[in-house]
Amino acid sequence: MEYSNVVLDAEVNRRQLAERIARAGTPRIPSSTYRQLVAQRMRRIATRLES
């Protein structure tokens, strides 16, 4: 048997909704910026290996 508490269900739904809103509200890094950051890190690693 499955027991359900209306108050607990409402709290779980409220938290899930708050998490979704938080995730949707954060700006995403454009892929071109991400690629530039990766390239910059790779250049730093390469210079460390060369020295």
One Martini backbone bead per residue (centre of mass of N, CA, C, O) as a GRO file, in nm:
protein
   51
    1MET     BB    1   0.099   0.034   0.017
    2GLU     BB    2   0.021   0.378  -0.029
    3TYR     BB    3   0.138   0.665   0.125
    4SER     BB    4  -0.019   0.994   0.162
    5ASN     BB    5   0.089   1.332   0.206
    6VAL     BB    6  -0.005   1.639   0.129
    7VAL     BB    7   0.218   1.807   0.262
    8LEU     BB    8   0.463   1.651   0.152
    9ASP     BB    9   0.396   1.677  -0.148
   10ALA     BB   10   0.400   1.987  -0.154
   11GLU     BB   11   0.697   2.018  -0.065
   12VAL     BB   12   0.828   1.862  -0.294
   13ASN     BB   13   0.712   2.036  -0.525
   14ARG     BB   14   0.833   2.304  -0.429
   15ARG     BB   15   1.131   2.220  -0.447
   16GLN     BB   16   1.136   2.138  -0.744
   17LEU     BB   17   1.049   2.414  -0.851
   18ALA     BB   18   1.284   2.577  -0.730
   19GLU     BB   19   1.508   2.426  -0.884
   20ARG     BB   20   1.409   2.491  -1.171
   21ILE     BB   21   1.423   2.798  -1.145
   22ALA     BB   22   1.723   2.815  -1.077
   23ARG     BB   23   1.825   2.681  -1.338
   24ALA     BB   24   1.679   2.881  -1.538
   25GLY     BB   25   1.814   3.154  -1.415
   26THR     BB   26   2.079   3.066  -1.513
   27PRO     BB   27   2.327   3.144  -1.705
   28ARG     BB   28   2.458   3.042  -1.999
   29ILE     BB   29   2.726   2.924  -2.161
   30PRO     BB   30   2.853   2.967  -2.441
   31SER     BB   31   3.017   2.760  -2.654
   32SER     BB   32   3.238   2.959  -2.740
   33THR     BB   33   3.335   3.025  -2.454
   34TYR     BB   34   3.401   2.738  -2.373
   35ARG     BB   35   3.615   2.689  -2.591
   36GLN     BB   36   3.801   2.917  -2.500
   37LEU     BB   37   3.859   2.805  -2.217
   38VAL     BB   38   3.979   2.538  -2.307
   39ALA     BB   39   4.207   2.656  -2.480
   40GLN     BB   40   4.342   2.814  -2.253
   41ARG     BB   41   4.408   2.570  -2.075
   42MET     BB   42   4.576   2.417  -2.287
   43ARG     BB   43   4.795   2.635  -2.317
   44ARG     BB   44   4.892   2.626  -2.024
   45ILE     BB   45   4.978   2.331  -2.026
   46ALA     BB   46   5.177   2.350  -2.260
   47THR     BB   47   5.370   2.557  -2.124
   48ARG     BB   48   5.438   2.375  -1.883
   49LEU     BB   49   5.561   2.141  -2.053
   50GLU     BB   50   5.786   2.311  -2.199
   51SER     BB   51   5.933   2.421  -1.920
   0.00000   0.00000   0.00000
